[in-house]
Amino acid sequence: MGLSPLHNDFYITRDTTTKWFLKALIEPIYSLRLGGLVHAFFLNLFIPRTPWVQEIDQPVFNLFEKYLNKSRSSALYRLAMRVFRYLFNRDDVVMITWTQWSKEGLEMEGFRDVRVVPPPMRTSPRKIDNEITVGFIGVEYQRKGGDIAEDVMSKLPRRIKKVYVGKSPRRVSGIEYHEPMRREELLKLMSEFDVLLFQQGGVRPMGLLRSRP
């Protein structure tokens, strides 16, 4: 589907429902072409007639637990895993994921050929100044640790600029808040960060990523 992703792709709206419905209809048909390599993203329930690379950004259990509120002991999860192992554990399927955490989770779930390929990011020139900027990005407040990020930022010296991107029920003094934005705008804003606060692997503790000079 040649539709550019918006920040609200993970919210159920009329636009996203239409997009994913069309995706579910068109991709299986497209995959039946007789030649070439099929590159599929996320969980596509079809079996191409050609070699197939399956890209996924998280273990299946994380999708069920965090988005669907279903435990790994649920009948729906067990059924889904039987289907996905049948589809993805074929000799001509390579599964690509973005992080080592995701790779380990997928292998734990029984997927055979999983490889880590970090997604590329377009770079842009950044302004060099004497101001240190600490940034955080998280659409979902609790799951992404927005409260932890705010607590960390509130303890930093005043001379440090603090930038929070996402929806927050709080408005902590000294933090510059931004609503979720388009990818192009977000990348431009991120180029100003000296330090990025991020949540690693779907768990609550946070990490720090320092940008290069």
TORMI-862965 format. One record per residue (C-alpha): residue in one letter; x, y, z. Coordinates in steps of 0.2 Angstrom, whole numbers, padded with zeros to 4 digits, always signed. Each point is the difference from the previous one (the first is absolute). Example, Ala and Ser with C-alpha at 12.3 -4.5 7.8 and 13.67 -1.06 7.14 Angstrom:
% TORMI-862965
A+0062-0022+0039/S+0006+0017-0003/
//
This chain:
% TORMI-862965
M+0000+0000+0000/G+0008+0016-0005/L-0007+0010+0014/S+0012+0010+0011/P-0001-0005+0019/L-0007+0013+0012/H+0003+0002+0018/N-0018-0007+0004/D+0002-0017-0010/F-0001-0009+0016/Y-0017+0008+0005/I-0017-0007-0007/T-0007+0013-0011/R-0010+0000-0016/D+0016+0004-0010/T+0011-0014+0008/T-0014-0013-0001/T-0002+0003-0018/K+0019+0000-0003/W+0002-0017+0009/F-0015-0007-0008/L+0006+0004-0018/K+0018-0007+0005/A-0008-0016+0006/L-0009-0002-0017/I+0014+0006-0012/E+0016-0008+0008/P-0006-0018-0002/I-0004+0003-0018/Y+0017+0009-0003/S+0009-0014+0008/L-0006-0012-0013/R+0011+0007-0014/L+0011-0013-0008/G+0017+0008+0002/G+0010+0010+0011/L+0002+0002+0019/V-0015+0004+0011/H+0004+0012+0014/A-0014-0001+0013/F-0002+0011+0016/F-0008-0006+0016/L-0011-0015+0001/N-0007-0003-0018/L-0011-0016+0000/F+0005-0006-0018/I+0012-0012-0008/P+0009+0008-0015/R+0005-0011-0014/T+0017+0008-0001/P+0014+0002+0013/W-0006+0010+0015/V+0008+0012+0012/Q-0011+0004+0015/E+0004+0016+0010/I-0007+0002+0017/D+0005+0013+0014/Q-0005-0010+0016/P-0003-0018+0006/V-0018-0006-0002/F-0003-0001+0019/N+0004+0019+0002/L-0014+0004-0013/F-0012-0011+0010/E+0004+0006+0017/K+0003+0019-0003/Y-0013+0003-0014/L-0014-0014+0002/N+0002-0003+0019/K+0001-0019-0003/S+0012-0010+0010/R+0012-0013-0007/S-0011-0014+0008/S-0016+0006-0009/A-0007-0011-0014/L+0001+0014-0013/Y+0018+0002+0003/R+0004-0019-0001/L-0011-0001-0016/A+0009+0015-0008/M+0017-0008+0004/R-0005-0016-0009/V-0005+0009-0015/F+0015+0012+0000/R+0013-0014+0002/Y-0008-0010-0014/L+0001+0016-0012/F+0017+0007+0005/N+0010-0016+0003/R+0002-0005-0018/D+0016-0003-0009/D-0002+0016-0011/V-0005+0012+0014/V+0013+0011+0009/M-0007+0010+0014/I+0007+0018+0003/T-0002+0010+0016/W+0007+0016+0006/T+0008-0004+0017/Q+0009-0014+0009/W-0014+0000+0013/S-0012-0003-0013/K+0010-0014-0008/E+0002-0009+0017/G-0018+0001+0003/L-0005-0007-0017/E+0013-0014+0002/M-0008-0004+0017/E-0017-0001-0009/G+0007-0013-0012/F+0004+0009-0016/R+0016-0007-0008/D+0009+0012-0012/V-0001+0017+0009/R+0013+0014-0005/V+0002+0018+0007/V+0001+0014-0013/P-0002+0017+0009/P-0012+0012-0010/P+0009+0014-0009/M-0002+0018+0005/R+0002+0015-0011/T+0012+0012+0007/S+0000+0019-0001/P+0012+0014+0005/R-0001+0005+0018/K+0003+0017+0008/I+0015+0001+0011/D-0001+0010+0016/N+0004+0000+0018/E-0018-0006+0005/I-0002-0018+0006/T-0017-0007-0005/V-0008-0016+0007/G-0014-0007-0009/F-0013-0014+0002/I-0013-0007-0012/G-0015-0011+0005/V-0018+0000-0006/E-0006-0012+0013/Y+0003+0008+0017/Q+0001-0015+0012/R+0006-0013-0012/K+0014+0011-0006/G+0005+0006+0017/G-0005+0019-0003/D-0002+0002+0019/I+0018-0006+0003/A+0007+0011-0014/E-0009+0015+0009/D+0007-0005+0017/V+0018-0001-0008/M-0002+0017-0009/S-0006+0009+0016/K+0016-0005+0009/L+0011+0008-0014/P+0008+0017+0002/R-0010+0015-0007/R+0014+0003-0013/I-0005-0016-0009/K-0014+0001-0012/K-0013-0014+0002/V-0011-0005-0015/Y-0015-0012+0002/V-0009-0007-0015/G-0016-0009+0003/K-0016+0001+0010/S+0002+0003+0018/P-0013+0003+0014/R+0013+0010+0009/R+0008+0017-0004/V+0016+0000+0010/S+0008+0018+0001/G+0016+0002-0010/I-0005-0013-0013/E-0004+0005-0018/Y-0015-0011-0006/H-0004-0005-0018/E-0015-0009-0006/P+0003-0016-0011/M+0006+0006-0017/R+0004-0006-0018/R+0015-0010-0002/E+0009+0014-0010/E-0003+0013+0014/L+0005-0013+0013/L+0017-0004-0009/K+0004+0019-0001/L-0004+0002+0019/M+0010-0015+0004/S+0015+0007-0009/E+0001+0013+0014/F+0001-0013+0014/D+0017-0002+0009/V-0007-0014+0011/L-0015-0011-0004/L-0010-0009+0014/F-0007-0016-0006/Q-0009-0016+0006/Q+0009-0016-0005/G-0009-0016-0004/G-0017+0004+0006/V+0005+0001+0018/R-0001+0014+0012/P+0018+0004+0004/M+0007+0014-0012/G+0017+0002-0009/L+0010+0014-0006/L+0007+0003-0018/R+0012+0014-0002/S+0002+0007-0017/R+0017+0002-0008/P+0007+0018-0001/
//
